[in-house]
């Protein structure tokens, strides 16, 4: 079975959001169009408490995008974003969610960040996504959404770790830093992640 993971397509990551990814809204129409090609759709959702330690506002004297050590790991300090129950945490109104069978929330523990849809950054807690996909007999995972150099990349890396054949659909992701994305893309290719565009999906699925 083939699953499409919609990663963090939330208002705070879109234009006018507190952590906007440049042109993040430009991928939504294509994501809506490709959904029918997949057997299963799931979504991830950043869902932070206000006191989350990844927020620069929770560290006196620190500014957004500084890097600190948080519980033994490097941590980028972000602007407050995707706070539980706020408009910024909601999925974009233009995103078709009708086929999405499950939503996996992440980043709820205030002491550790969670980029991947599968685990927190320290691999201390699973979201349950891997078990869900295995239970549904998924063998191939396709990843799209925001941001390419963080949550999309970490989700793809952990998808490989969980033994799924994994594809990133490059024309339906946007990144915070394109150079950073190219660096992490090289790392992902080394562990087996494949990269395609949306117009190649039918050919890949047809090769089953």
Secondary structure, 3 states (H helix, E strand, C coil): CEEEEEECCEHHHCCCCCCCCCCHHHHHHHHHHHHHHCCEEEEEEECECCCCCCEHHHCCCCCCCCEEEECCEEEECECCCCECCCHHHCECCCCCCCCEEEEEEECCCCCCCCCCCCECCCCCCECCHHHHHHHCCCCEEEEEEECHHHHHHHHHHHHHHCCCEEEEEEEEEECCCHHHHHHHHHHHHHHCCEEECHHHHHHHHHCC
